[in-house]
Each structure stands twice: as C-alpha cells, then as structure tokens.
Amino acid sequence: MDFSSIQITFELLSMKIMGTMGDSNWENAPVTTRKDENRKLPSNPEEVEDLRRSSATNPLIVFTFDELKKITENFRQDYMLGGGGFGIVYKGFVTKDLSKGIHPVPVAVKVHDGDNSYQGHREWLAEVIFLGQLSHPNLVKLIGYCCEDQHRVLIYEYMARG
C-alpha cells in the first residue's frame, strides 16, 4: 500500500466515522447537535468493535482496563516510556494468563490523555480503525485497544529503542 492509498483510506475512514459518507455537498449535510454527534459515535467496547470490524480486516484484541493494569503492573512509573500531547506510553508484558490468543509478548500501552470530548474520542477511534488496518515492516503493529468507561488506550507491539 503506497502513501496515497493510505491517505485516501484514512480520509474515507474519517468520513465514515463522521457520518459524512455520501454527502458530496457540505451545505446540504444534515445539521446535528453535539448531543446527536455523541450518540452516533461508538462509546462502548461492543460498538467500537462493530465499527472496527466493518472497516478493518486485521483483528484487534479488546483488553479490559484491569488487564492493562496487570500488564503494566498498575502503570508503574519506571515502566513509563514517554509522553506527549496524546498521553503517556508504558511498557508492559502480555503474560500467558492474559495472552488472548497471542504469544506472551512485550507491548507498549498508550494511555489517551483523558480528553473524552467528542473530538478526542473521534481522534482515538480513527486511530483504532486506521492503525488496525496498517501492516508495514517500518511501523509498529497495533495489537489491541481498551474502550472502557472513560479509559481510551491503545496497545502496540513493543519496539526496543523505538
């Protein structure tokens, strides 16, 4: 998949998420309130998974927040890999009892910064759908996610010095 294909795919997915697919004329697009927009966005693990499945071929693992606490040993400070505008990334390890169909493996756990606004949730959701489809030797693989209560978390392959 070349860059232009990725860009087009991302734009189409973004339009699908925003519910504007097929609205070629923005002036005729239906006017919705913030309350309506929040109702349209998947806000629980089942709805996120349904949307992701409808637009992705790569299966992602759904983690609970309690499982992520175990994986990161309760988000230990010395497991912190870095942070930024998106939130904090922790190193973790998916053990045999939490394998969920994958071999025990080190992971990077990206905890969303807590912006649970409509825009913040939409950006997180676009990342789940878009990165769930990508597979490239130069990109870390998105393994799974957590969408539980106010928690929005992405789980990636861990890449040392990455």
Backbone as CSV, one residue per row, in Angstrom:
resi,resn,N_x,N_y,N_z,CA_x,CA_y,CA_z,C_x,C_y,C_z
1,MET,0.851,-1.164,0.000,0.000,0.000,0.000,0.901,1.233,0.000
2,ASP,0.778,2.086,-1.006,1.601,3.280,-1.061,0.970,4.396,-0.228
3,PHE,1.712,5.510,-0.085,1.264,6.595,0.778,-0.067,7.177,0.331
4,SER,-0.259,7.349,-0.979,-1.521,7.940,-1.447,-2.703,7.028,-1.130
5,SER,-2.511,5.715,-1.208,-3.582,4.775,-0.850,-3.912,4.873,0.628
6,ILE,-2.869,4.992,1.448,-3.068,5.121,2.887,-3.823,6.405,3.194
7,GLN,-3.425,7.502,2.523,-4.078,8.783,2.762,-5.549,8.724,2.360
8,ILE,-5.840,8.122,1.217,-7.222,8.005,0.753,-8.023,7.128,1.710
9,THR,-7.426,6.006,2.135,-8.100,5.117,3.080,-8.419,5.851,4.372
10,PHE,-7.451,6.612,4.878,-7.665,7.355,6.114,-8.777,8.385,5.953
11,GLU,-8.787,9.090,4.820,-9.825,10.093,4.581,-11.199,9.444,4.496
12,LEU,-11.292,8.294,3.823,-12.578,7.604,3.726,-13.048,7.116,5.091
13,LEU,-12.116,6.578,5.872,-12.478,6.125,7.213,-12.911,7.288,8.087
14,SER,-12.210,8.415,7.964,-12.590,9.591,8.738,-13.987,10.049,8.367
15,MET,-14.290,10.032,7.067,-15.627,10.434,6.633,-16.677,9.469,7.157
16,LYS,-16.349,8.174,7.161,-17.303,7.187,7.665,-17.570,7.417,9.143
17,ILE,-16.517,7.677,9.885,-16.657,7.920,11.315,-17.506,9.156,11.567
18,MET,-17.283,10.195,10.798,-18.020,11.441,10.989,-19.432,11.352,10.423
19,GLY,-19.729,10.289,9.699,-21.071,10.130,9.166,-21.345,10.992,7.958
20,THR,-20.293,11.383,7.232,-20.493,12.262,6.086,-20.345,11.535,4.762
21,MET,-20.180,10.222,4.805,-20.030,9.448,3.582,-21.250,9.669,2.694
22,GLY,-21.033,10.074,1.470,-22.125,10.285,0.537,-22.616,11.720,0.509
23,ASP,-22.223,12.552,1.444,-22.613,13.957,1.419,-21.597,14.720,0.585
24,SER,-21.815,14.794,-0.709,-20.850,15.464,-1.565,-20.958,16.973,-1.447
25,ASN,-22.084,17.471,-0.993,-22.278,18.896,-0.843,-22.389,19.208,0.646
26,TRP,-21.356,19.839,1.201,-21.322,20.114,2.630,-22.468,21.013,3.076
27,GLU,-22.929,21.889,2.165,-24.021,22.789,2.533,-25.305,22.019,2.792
28,ASN,-25.479,20.875,2.128,-26.685,20.075,2.305,-26.533,19.009,3.381
29,ALA,-25.376,18.977,4.020,-25.156,17.983,5.073,-26.096,18.279,6.233
30,PRO,-26.626,17.229,6.862,-27.561,17.461,7.963,-26.881,18.164,9.129
31,VAL,-27.598,19.068,9.745,-27.085,19.781,10.905,-27.381,18.929,12.131
32,THR,-26.329,18.668,12.913,-26.515,17.868,14.120,-25.990,18.637,15.314
33,THR,-26.541,18.361,16.444,-26.055,18.980,17.671,-24.954,18.111,18.253
34,ARG,-24.217,18.644,19.212,-23.153,17.887,19.868,-23.740,16.633,20.517
35,LYS,-24.949,16.745,21.057,-25.607,15.596,21.681,-25.854,14.508,20.638
36,ASP,-26.314,14.901,19.424,-26.550,13.937,18.351,-25.247,13.277,17.928
37,GLU,-24.177,14.073,17.832,-22.890,13.532,17.403,-22.399,12.491,18.398
38,ASN,-22.520,12.786,19.681,-22.074,11.837,20.698,-22.865,10.545,20.629
39,ARG,-24.125,10.627,20.279,-24.945,9.435,20.178,-24.492,8.567,19.007
40,LYS,-24.008,9.165,17.937,-23.597,8.413,16.754,-22.257,7.712,16.955
41,LEU,-21.385,8.272,17.763,-20.066,7.684,17.957,-20.147,6.467,18.859
42,PRO,-19.432,5.396,18.498,-19.384,4.238,19.387,-18.763,4.656,20.715
43,SER,-19.391,4.284,21.802,-18.886,4.720,23.095,-18.679,3.575,24.073
44,ASN,-18.829,2.346,23.592,-18.542,1.201,24.453,-17.797,0.163,23.623
45,PRO,-17.157,-0.808,24.267,-16.319,-1.762,23.533,-17.042,-2.484,22.399
46,GLU,-18.293,-2.850,22.596,-19.016,-3.594,21.558,-19.251,-2.729,20.323
47,GLU,-19.649,-1.470,20.530,-19.897,-0.575,19.404,-18.602,-0.243,18.668
48,VAL,-17.515,-0.031,19.416,-16.218,0.235,18.787,-15.809,-0.970,17.952
49,GLU,-15.954,-2.161,18.518,-15.579,-3.382,17.805,-16.425,-3.574,16.556
50,ASP,-17.731,-3.297,16.619,-18.592,-3.412,15.438,-18.134,-2.477,14.333
51,LEU,-17.828,-1.232,14.682,-17.374,-0.277,13.677,-16.023,-0.693,13.118
52,ARG,-15.118,-1.127,14.005,-13.790,-1.528,13.555,-13.877,-2.730,12.626
53,ARG,-14.698,-3.708,12.961,-14.850,-4.901,12.120,-15.421,-4.556,10.758
54,SER,-16.304,-3.579,10.705,-16.935,-3.225,9.440,-15.958,-2.536,8.496
55,SER,-14.824,-2.073,9.007,-13.903,-1.351,8.138,-12.468,-1.853,8.223
56,ALA,-12.234,-2.988,8.869,-10.870,-3.495,9.008,-10.830,-5.001,8.800
57,THR,-9.693,-5.448,8.287,-9.509,-6.879,8.091,-8.582,-7.477,9.140
58,ASN,-7.825,-6.647,9.834,-6.870,-7.110,10.827,-7.537,-7.161,12.203
59,PRO,-7.664,-8.348,12.787,-8.350,-8.432,14.081,-7.521,-7.802,15.205
60,LEU,-8.161,-7.009,16.023,-7.524,-6.413,17.189,-8.087,-7.069,18.442
61,ILE,-7.294,-7.061,19.492,-7.705,-7.660,20.752,-8.295,-6.569,21.645
62,VAL,-9.425,-6.854,22.244,-10.051,-5.918,23.173,-9.586,-6.272,24.583
63,PHE,-8.922,-5.321,25.231,-8.437,-5.506,26.594,-9.347,-4.768,27.564
64,THR,-9.459,-5.279,28.772,-10.148,-4.535,29.823,-9.115,-3.648,30.512
65,PHE,-9.587,-2.631,31.209,-8.659,-1.749,31.903,-7.951,-2.497,33.031
66,ASP,-8.635,-3.423,33.683,-7.994,-4.235,34.726,-6.864,-5.085,34.153
67,GLU,-7.057,-5.611,32.949,-5.985,-6.384,32.300,-4.788,-5.491,32.012
68,LEU,-5.035,-4.258,31.603,-3.932,-3.336,31.321,-3.185,-2.962,32.596
69,LYS,-3.887,-2.893,33.712,-3.214,-2.655,34.993,-2.253,-3.798,35.300
70,LYS,-2.677,-5.038,35.025,-1.802,-6.193,35.251,-0.614,-6.167,34.291
71,ILE,-0.882,-5.862,33.032,0.164,-5.848,32.007,1.253,-4.827,32.340
72,THR,0.868,-3.672,32.895,1.819,-2.597,33.201,2.166,-2.529,34.688
73,GLU,1.744,-3.540,35.447,1.922,-3.555,36.903,1.409,-2.253,37.514
74,ASN,0.140,-1.987,37.220,-0.575,-0.808,37.716,0.051,0.508,37.233
75,PHE,0.501,0.506,35.985,1.075,1.696,35.345,2.235,2.265,36.169
76,ARG,3.174,1.365,36.479,4.349,1.744,37.271,5.124,2.859,36.587
77,GLN,5.585,3.807,37.385,6.322,4.951,36.847,7.595,4.522,36.122
78,ASP,8.288,3.495,36.644,9.519,3.070,35.977,9.242,2.295,34.688
79,TYR,7.980,2.012,34.382,7.604,1.392,33.108,7.254,2.447,32.062
80,MET,7.239,3.710,32.463,6.879,4.774,31.537,7.968,4.942,30.476
81,LEU,7.542,4.896,29.201,8.470,5.043,28.082,8.544,6.480,27.589
82,GLY,7.461,7.215,27.719,7.431,8.592,27.243,6.028,9.147,27.306
83,GLY,5.905,10.373,26.839,4.599,11.013,26.853,4.589,12.206,25.930
84,GLY,3.425,12.769,25.765,3.269,13.926,24.899,1.842,14.411,24.952
85,GLY,1.422,15.101,23.897,0.082,15.653,23.837,-0.998,14.595,23.839
86,PHE,-0.664,13.399,23.408,-1.642,12.307,23.324,-1.835,11.596,24.651
87,GLY,-0.847,11.637,25.516,-0.911,10.914,26.777,0.428,10.290,27.118
88,ILE,0.401,9.213,27.882,1.620,8.552,28.356,1.688,7.137,27.795
89,VAL,2.916,6.699,27.460,3.139,5.342,26.959,3.932,4.562,28.003
90,TYR,3.428,3.368,28.327,4.064,2.487,29.301,4.490,1.197,28.620
91,LYS,5.568,0.614,29.128,5.950,-0.717,28.687,5.166,-1.714,29.531
92,GLY,4.776,-2.798,28.907,4.067,-3.843,29.626,4.407,-5.190,29.037
93,PHE,3.849,-6.231,29.625,4.106,-7.571,29.125,2.826,-8.385,29.195
94,VAL,2.386,-8.858,28.039,1.215,-9.733,27.985,1.699,-11.119,28.381
95,THR,1.269,-11.576,29.547,1.708,-12.871,30.064,0.816,-13.990,29.540
96,LYS,1.201,-15.195,29.854,0.468,-16.371,29.377,-1.006,-16.341,29.794
97,ASP,-1.278,-15.910,31.034,-2.669,-15.885,31.511,-3.498,-14.766,30.876
98,LEU,-2.841,-13.788,30.262,-3.552,-12.689,29.593,-3.339,-12.705,28.084
99,SER,-2.866,-13.821,27.550,-2.409,-13.849,26.158,-3.488,-13.538,25.137
100,LYS,-4.743,-13.894,25.396,-5.847,-13.598,24.480,-5.547,-14.029,23.045
101,GLY,-4.913,-15.172,22.911,-4.652,-15.691,21.575,-3.335,-15.261,20.964
102,ILE,-2.554,-14.462,21.667,-1.230,-14.102,21.164,-0.192,-14.684,22.110
103,HIS,1.003,-14.888,21.597,2.084,-15.394,22.430,2.463,-14.323,23.445
104,PRO,2.958,-14.732,24.619,3.437,-13.727,25.570,4.427,-12.798,24.873
105,VAL,4.198,-11.511,25.035,4.954,-10.541,24.256,5.034,-9.210,25.006
106,PRO,6.179,-8.498,24.877,6.234,-7.144,25.443,5.393,-6.201,24.577
107,VAL,4.748,-5.238,25.218,3.881,-4.304,24.499,4.131,-2.875,24.976
108,ALA,3.710,-1.926,24.152,3.678,-0.513,24.526,2.211,-0.147,24.704
109,VAL,1.884,0.405,25.857,0.498,0.727,26.205,0.351,2.250,26.208
110,LYS,-0.378,2.762,25.230,-0.555,4.210,25.058,-1.880,4.632,25.691
111,VAL,-1.800,5.339,26.817,-2.988,5.771,27.550,-3.375,7.162,27.061
112,HIS,-4.553,7.271,26.480,-5.061,8.546,25.967,-5.087,9.570,27.092
113,ASP,-4.855,10.816,26.769,-4.677,11.868,27.771,-5.920,12.253,28.560
114,GLY,-7.019,11.578,28.335,-8.210,11.877,29.120,-9.151,12.858,28.461
115,ASP,-8.833,13.313,27.244,-9.735,14.205,26.516,-10.875,13.359,25.971
116,ASN,-11.932,13.225,26.748,-13.061,12.399,26.332,-14.155,13.218,25.663
117,SER,-13.743,14.360,25.115,-14.690,15.166,24.360,-15.049,14.426,23.078
118,TYR,-16.000,14.946,22.377,-16.383,14.374,21.087,-15.162,14.281,20.176
119,GLN,-14.398,15.375,20.060,-13.231,15.408,19.178,-12.166,14.420,19.644
120,GLY,-11.901,14.369,20.943,-10.889,13.455,21.466,-11.250,12.001,21.212
121,HIS,-12.509,11.661,21.433,-12.957,10.285,21.193,-12.899,9.958,19.706
122,ARG,-13.276,10.911,18.868,-13.258,10.691,17.423,-11.833,10.441,16.925
123,GLU,-10.876,11.204,17.427,-9.474,11.012,17.032,-8.969,9.644,17.489
124,TRP,-9.307,9.260,18.718,-8.896,7.950,19.224,-9.501,6.839,18.365
125,LEU,-10.771,6.970,18.042,-11.466,5.965,17.245,-10.871,5.857,15.842
126,ALA,-10.541,6.988,15.232,-9.911,6.975,13.909,-8.579,6.240,13.966
127,GLU,-7.842,6.436,15.053,-6.559,5.749,15.216,-6.761,4.238,15.325
128,VAL,-7.763,3.806,16.071,-8.051,2.373,16.205,-8.362,1.774,14.838
129,ILE,-9.252,2.414,14.108,-9.685,1.869,12.823,-8.561,1.923,11.797
130,PHE,-7.908,3.056,11.688,-6.867,3.233,10.679,-5.655,2.354,10.967
131,LEU,-5.127,2.431,12.179,-3.921,1.659,12.502,-4.204,0.168,12.593
132,GLY,-5.449,-0.200,12.842,-5.817,-1.610,12.849,-5.711,-2.245,11.477
133,GLN,-5.714,-1.431,10.429,-5.618,-1.940,9.061,-4.194,-1.952,8.529
134,LEU,-3.330,-1.113,9.092,-1.985,-0.974,8.549,-1.084,-2.135,8.925
135,SER,-0.295,-2.536,7.966,0.724,-3.543,8.208,1.911,-3.186,7.330
136,HIS,3.012,-2.820,7.951,4.199,-2.417,7.208,5.418,-2.720,8.068
137,PRO,6.516,-3.164,7.457,7.704,-3.515,8.243,8.291,-2.345,9.037
138,ASN,8.023,-1.105,8.618,8.579,0.057,9.310,7.618,0.678,10.324
139,LEU,6.476,0.055,10.552,5.501,0.569,11.512,5.264,-0.456,12.611
140,VAL,5.134,0.034,13.840,4.770,-0.891,14.912,3.315,-1.285,14.726
141,LYS,3.020,-2.513,15.082,1.681,-3.060,14.871,0.779,-2.722,16.052
142,LEU,-0.434,-2.282,15.745,-1.445,-2.096,16.776,-2.008,-3.474,17.096
143,ILE,-1.880,-3.896,18.352,-2.325,-5.223,18.773,-3.762,-5.182,19.281
144,GLY,-4.092,-4.122,20.018,-5.424,-4.057,20.600,-5.727,-2.705,21.190
145,TYR,-6.830,-2.644,21.896,-7.283,-1.383,22.477,-8.172,-1.657,23.684
146,CYS,-8.440,-0.582,24.420,-9.379,-0.626,25.541,-10.282,0.595,25.428
147,CYS,-11.579,0.356,25.474,-12.580,1.428,25.476,-13.549,1.085,26.597
148,GLU,-13.185,1.497,27.783,-13.965,1.119,28.965,-14.157,2.349,29.844
149,ASP,-15.400,2.665,30.140,-15.732,3.866,30.905,-15.059,5.069,30.238
150,GLN,-14.256,5.833,30.978,-13.589,6.992,30.387,-12.207,6.643,29.831
151,HIS,-11.782,5.393,29.927,-10.443,4.985,29.500,-10.404,4.707,28.001
152,ARG,-9.420,5.313,27.325,-9.168,5.073,25.908,-7.680,4.741,25.791
153,VAL,-7.380,3.483,25.447,-6.000,3.005,25.466,-5.729,2.208,24.197
154,LEU,-4.505,2.357,23.657,-4.065,1.573,22.504,-2.889,0.710,22.931
155,ILE,-2.825,-0.528,22.440,-1.762,-1.460,22.788,-1.022,-1.825,21.504
156,TYR,0.266,-1.511,21.476,1.116,-1.738,20.311,2.166,-2.796,20.608
157,GLU,2.744,-3.342,19.530,3.961,-4.143,19.668,4.998,-3.253,20.330
158,TYR,5.803,-3.827,21.187,6.883,-3.053,21.789,8.097,-3.125,20.877
159,MET,8.712,-1.979,20.634,9.932,-1.937,19.835,11.015,-1.284,20.688
160,ALA,12.038,-2.068,21.032,13.132,-1.532,21.836,13.795,-0.380,21.084
161,ARG,14.109,0.673,21.794,14.730,1.878,21.226,13.884,2.460,20.099
162,GLY,12.582,2.217,20.139,11.687,2.689,19.079,10.954,3.859,19.540
